[in-house]
């Protein structure tokens, strides 16, 4: 959408004769024709459709190897337009083309060459009549564009392009180059280890940012429901992204039965088991695939169209399994893609399969913070994540996001539409990792995304204790809720640690008031025996030795979290 808007702006300036005056004082020029390039064919098709919707004369240039493949935007492709014109006006070409499509072995070498020359000449005419040409970065080096000049070159999703790839379109006499991308999202996929060592994994966009070139931040998003965009904005962009669209324009579908009616996000706990795919180089999760199909069927039954749904996964094995399973139940229109290929795109509803589920809590390259950013920012109306929260908490980035969902009552389990809220926050998030005490891993980041908590030791929203004091949007008790009689005594070990009636800070406040530091040892000065949760909730590290006497199940003395020392077995020693 951003690239299409920029292209429309440049074309309108050229039509109106408005010249650009460079900052270096050089000659003012018109924007001229625009060459738009992207790293993938999927993103090139997407931006071509968006540009065509603005009324601009745009054509899509395909690589010669892809001209025989069916494309959803055939009416915009250069080779299709050239062939249709020749079929309509040239009888000899019509005869040769018909023979070539039916049985190309019947063509003589002379007829084949005549067909090729006629197509090439007509393609060049179509390209000359276009205001905007869209292709991939690699295709920009083809022979059809060898002698073509473009005043302006725009590269979309440049953060996914390698540096040599991004430099190919620039050779066409570009007087201005516009780079559109996000260096906080996915980088180019590099398989070769020597190429990685050469630094090609870093995009030209990221290299310019690291060299001190300040990018222009488009700080207003018009895609996501505000409840979906809140966490990515606070976590990945330091709260600088504003919502240009209100919740009223992204209405929550009541038939979905979200656990939090005002927040269209669900993390659905499905404890499956990861398996190695038949190819041996990827993973799949059968339980998550089955649940994804059921969720897709449920969404279509309540009125969501299949083309509005996008199913994503970080693993090719799971992607193939999901596409095959969806096709069996008649959901062929549901688009199933990998996270890498879906960057820069959007759908009304996104379903993401986490796949990884093991005893080691290892999630592989899914731990990439940039990949998580892409996953959380593709949905417009609703976001569903399916996975094992215990395993995903093996990574700190996923752990923070899952904890955020716990705090907002968005972690659920059960069949689609009949979800029940999962409340065992600390037993899921505070897991031991390599002998490290769990409270160091689950300390909340109050300054990054303020929690809506009444009690520092409670994962539940503030309306569980004080319904009228919360200022966080969307935090309101259900009609059937009744206040509990006890609050935090079970977690602190004494009723003296009663919860505060004050609510958490408002999301609009950038620097929430700091919590009072937890008292240091000796703990004899406290009216109760402190719990690990007491220290972690007060954002203070727990000084050794670890206090005992905690009433919560995940809490235990330090001896339990002593680092494991690897010892040789008797067999190996022998």
C-alpha positions, 0 to 999 in steps of 0.5 A: 500500500505504501509503495503504491501510494508513492508511485501514484504521487510520482506519476501525478507529479509527472503528469502535472509537470511538477519538477523535483529540486534535488538538495544538492542543487543539481538540475530539476527534473520530472519524475518520469517513468517509474520502475518498481521492483520487489524481491519476489514475484508474489509481492510484485503481483500484489503491488501491481494490482494496487497500482492499477487500482489507482488508474495509473498505466502499469504493466507487469513484466515477467521473466521468460521462464514464467511466461508459460505459467498462469498468473492471477494478473494476466491482464496486466502482464506484458507478454499477455497484452502483446500476444492478445494484440497480435492474435487480434491483428495478425492472421499469420501470427494467429496461425503460428501461435495456435500451432505453438500452443497445440504442438510446438513440434509442428513449427519450423525453425523459421516460424518459431523465429518469426513468432519470437521476433513479433512478440519481442517487438510488441512487448517493447511497444507495450513497455513504451506505452506504460507509465509504470513497469513492475518486475522483480529485481532480477528481472530488471536485468533482462534484455527487454529493459536493456536500453530502457531508461527510467528516471525513478526507481522504487524498490519495495520490501528492500529489506528482503533483497540482497545488496547485489540484487537491489543494485540491478534496477539502478543501472537504468539511468535512475536519477532518484531511487526510493527504498521502501522497507522495514529493517526490523522485519525479515532479512534476505534468506541466504543459504550459502555459508560463504555468502553469509560470511561475506555480509550478504545477509544484510540488506542495503536498507539495513546497511544504510541505517547502520551507517547513519542514514536516518530513514523516514518513518511512516508512523501511522498504520492503517491496516490493523485493529488497534488491539493488534497493533499495540504490542508490535508498536510498543515492542518493535518500534518503541511506541512510535507507531500510531493508529490511523484507523479506529476500532469502529472501522475494524469491527470485531466479529462477535460470532468468533467468541473471543475470550476478550470481546474487545481484543481480536487476538487469540493464542490457542494452546494446542500441545502437539508434537513436532515431526520431521517432514518427508523431505528431512529438512523441515518440521511439521505438526499434525495436531496443529494442522488439524486444528488449523483446518477446524478453525478455518472451517469455523470461520467460513461457517460464521460468514468469513470468506475463504479468500479473507483468510491467510494461513502462515507457517515458518516451515515448508513442511507445515505449509505443504501439509496445511495447503493439502489439508485445506484443499481436502475440505474445500478451502482451496481459496484460503491462501497458505504461505510461509512467513517470508513470502507473506511479508508486505501483504495482508489478510483480514484474518491470519492463522499462524501455526507455531509448529515447534513443540518439544521437551527442550523448548527449542524453537529454532529460527522461529525465535527471530524477532523480525519473524515475530514482527511479521507474523503479528502485523499481517492481520486486519480484523483478527489474529489467531496463533496456534501452538504450545506456549510452554515450548514457545516460551523457550525464547524470550521474545515469544515469552514476552508476547505470550505473557502479554496475552496471558495478562489480557486473557487471550490464551485459550484452549478448546474447540473453535468458538468454545474456548476457555481461558488458560490462567496458569500464567507462571507455570507456563511462562516461568520455566527453568532454562539451563539452570537459570532461576526462572524469575530472571526470565519472566521479569515483566518489562513495565516500561515497554508495555504497561500491564493492566494489573491491580495486584503485582503478583496477579496475572489477571486484569484490574477489573478482577479487583477494582472494576472502576479504576482501570483506564486501559481501553478494553479492560472491563469485566463481563456482565456475569463476573462477581468480585472474589473474596480473597486476592493475593494471599495465596501467592505471597504467603500472607494476607498482609500483601493485599493487592493495591486498588490502583490500576496499571498505567495507561497505554498512552503514557510513555513512562509509567510510574516506577514500582516501589523496589522490593526490600532486600534481605534479610526478609525478616523485616517483611510482614510475610515470607516473600515469594519469587513472584513478589520480587519479579513483579516489583521489577527487582532482582531477587538477591541470594539466597532465595527465600523459601516458604512460597505458597505458589507451585512454581516457586522452590528453593535455589537448590532446585535451580542449581546449574546442571553439570555434565558428567561422563557416563561410565560407558564413555569413561571406559 
